[in-house]
Amino acid sequence: MNELPYVKDIFDKLRQGAYITHEQGNLHGPLTERYDAYAEYFKPLGLDLVRHPRDFFYFRTETAEATPPPASLPPIAVFCFILIEATANEGRPVEEYLLTERFSVAGLPHLTSDRFKAHMKAVGIDDEASMRKLIKSMARMGWAEYFPDDTFRFLRPFHRVFDKCQEISQVAEQEHRSALKDGELNPEMN
């Protein structure tokens, strides 16, 4: 096998739980061109190199799959669900809007309604400062890019969060439909 370019840099970045996107051109290009060779190289180390359909890379390991999610995940999930719901309620195409727009922290819907505020407070987010801290943690994870003017945008790896939110919503919807169909719930009682 020819020596793989940037293998140490790629390993160092991915082992920290980061993602490699087209923004890291010097790392992304070789991974794109020789994905199979890199995947084979990392496999004996117990690392599964994943190429997401949205063209970014990350490691999936058995250890990581069995590890409980970090404490930052519930606030991120609630944050994302609220943003998805608010976008859908405005009649916007959710995926396109969330993954192409730049958002102002002050303009987010999370602290504008009592219901959204209650959800955010349940995960420890009760003001703009704590929401800003959450967004900055998403930036450290590689899911968002935070700008000095207090705006941010989601990056390609956010698709993993977005996909998981959609999956959870679909399961919940199926369970709800199944319960109604099986007569477990009486819709007139709700």
C-alpha positions in Angstrom: 0.0 0.0 0.0 1.3 3.5 -0.8 1.7 5.6 2.2 -1.5 7.5 3.0 -1.1 11.3 3.1 -2.0 13.1 6.3 -2.8 9.8 8.1 -1.5 11.2 11.4 -3.4 14.4 11.1 -6.6 12.6 10.1 -6.3 10.1 12.9 -5.6 12.9 15.5 -8.6 14.9 14.4 -11.1 12.0 14.1 -10.0 10.2 17.4 -11.1 13.4 19.3 -14.6 12.9 18.0 -14.3 15.6 15.4 -15.5 15.5 11.8 -13.6 16.1 8.6 -15.5 18.2 6.1 -14.7 19.9 2.9 -13.7 22.9 4.9 -10.5 20.9 5.9 -9.6 20.5 2.2 -6.1 19.2 2.9 -7.6 16.3 4.9 -10.9 15.9 3.2 -9.5 15.6 -0.3 -7.2 12.5 0.4 -10.0 10.9 2.4 -12.4 11.4 -0.5 -10.0 10.0 -3.1 -8.8 7.0 -1.1 -11.6 6.3 1.4 -11.3 2.5 1.1 -7.6 2.6 1.8 -8.0 4.8 4.9 -10.9 2.6 6.1 -8.7 -0.5 5.8 -5.8 1.2 7.5 -7.9 2.2 10.6 -9.9 -1.1 10.8 -7.2 -3.1 12.7 -7.3 -0.4 15.4 -11.0 -1.1 15.9 -12.0 2.2 14.2 -14.7 2.2 11.6 -14.2 5.2 9.3 -17.6 6.4 8.2 -18.3 8.4 5.1 -21.6 10.1 5.6 -23.8 10.5 2.5 -23.5 14.3 3.0 -19.7 14.0 2.4 -18.0 14.2 5.7 -16.0 11.7 7.7 -16.0 10.4 11.3 -15.0 7.4 13.4 -17.6 5.0 14.8 -16.3 2.6 17.4 -18.0 -0.1 19.4 -16.8 1.6 22.6 -18.4 4.9 21.6 -21.6 3.2 20.7 -21.8 1.6 24.1 -20.8 4.7 26.0 -23.6 6.8 27.5 -24.1 10.1 25.6 -22.4 13.2 27.0 -24.3 15.5 29.3 -24.4 18.1 26.5 -26.5 16.0 24.2 -29.9 16.5 25.9 -29.7 20.3 25.7 -28.5 20.0 22.1 -31.3 17.7 21.2 -34.0 20.0 22.8 -32.4 23.0 21.1 -32.6 21.3 17.7 -36.1 20.0 18.2 -37.3 23.5 19.0 -35.5 24.9 16.0 -37.0 22.2 13.7 -40.5 22.8 15.1 -40.3 26.5 14.8 -39.0 26.2 11.2 -41.8 23.8 10.3 -44.4 26.0 11.9 -43.2 28.9 9.7 -43.8 26.7 6.6 -40.2 26.7 5.7 -38.4 23.6 4.2 -36.8 22.4 7.4 -33.6 20.7 6.2 -32.8 23.3 3.5 -33.4 26.3 5.9 -31.5 24.9 8.9 -28.5 23.8 6.9 -28.1 26.9 4.7 -29.0 29.9 6.8 -27.0 31.9 9.3 -28.8 32.5 12.6 -28.6 35.3 15.2 -28.6 34.1 18.8 -31.0 36.9 19.7 -33.4 36.0 16.9 -33.8 32.3 17.9 -37.3 31.2 18.9 -36.2 29.2 22.0 -36.9 31.9 24.6 -40.0 33.4 22.9 -42.8 31.2 24.0 -43.6 29.7 27.5 -43.6 26.2 26.1 -40.2 26.5 24.4 -38.8 28.3 27.5 -40.0 25.4 29.7 -38.3 22.8 27.5 -35.1 24.8 27.5 -35.2 25.3 31.2 -35.7 21.6 31.8 -32.2 21.0 30.2 -30.6 23.9 32.0 -30.8 26.6 29.4 -32.7 29.7 30.7 -31.2 32.7 29.0 -29.3 33.9 25.9 -25.9 33.5 27.7 -26.5 29.8 28.4 -27.9 29.3 24.9 -24.8 31.0 23.4 -22.6 28.6 25.5 -24.5 25.6 24.1 -24.1 26.9 20.5 -20.3 27.3 21.1 -20.2 23.7 22.4 -21.8 22.6 19.1 -19.1 24.6 17.3 -16.4 22.7 19.3 -18.0 19.4 18.2 -17.9 20.5 14.6 -21.7 20.8 14.2 -21.8 24.6 13.9 -19.6 27.6 13.2 -19.9 30.5 15.6 -19.1 34.0 14.4 -18.0 37.1 16.4 -21.2 39.0 15.5 -23.2 36.5 17.7 -24.5 34.5 14.7 -23.9 30.9 13.7 -24.5 28.4 11.0 -24.8 24.7 11.0 -22.0 22.6 9.3 -22.4 19.4 7.4 -21.9 17.1 10.4 -25.1 18.6 11.9 -26.8 16.2 9.5 -26.1 13.5 12.1 -28.1 15.4 14.7 -30.7 16.3 12.2 -31.0 12.7 11.0 -31.3 11.5 14.6 -34.0 14.1 15.4 -36.0 13.0 12.3 -35.6 9.3 13.3 -36.9 10.0 16.8 -39.8 12.0 15.4 -40.7 9.2 13.0 -40.6 6.6 15.8 -42.7 8.7 18.1 -45.3 9.3 15.2 -45.4 5.6 14.5 -45.9 4.7 18.2 -48.7 7.4 18.4 -50.4 6.0 15.3 -50.1 2.4 16.5 -51.5 3.3 19.9 -54.5 5.0 18.2 -55.0 2.1 15.8 -54.8 -0.5 18.6 -57.3 1.5 20.6 -54.9 2.0 23.5 -55.7 5.7 23.5 -59.0 7.3 23.0 -58.5 10.5 20.9 -61.6 12.0 22.4 -60.1 11.9 25.8 -57.1 14.1 24.8 
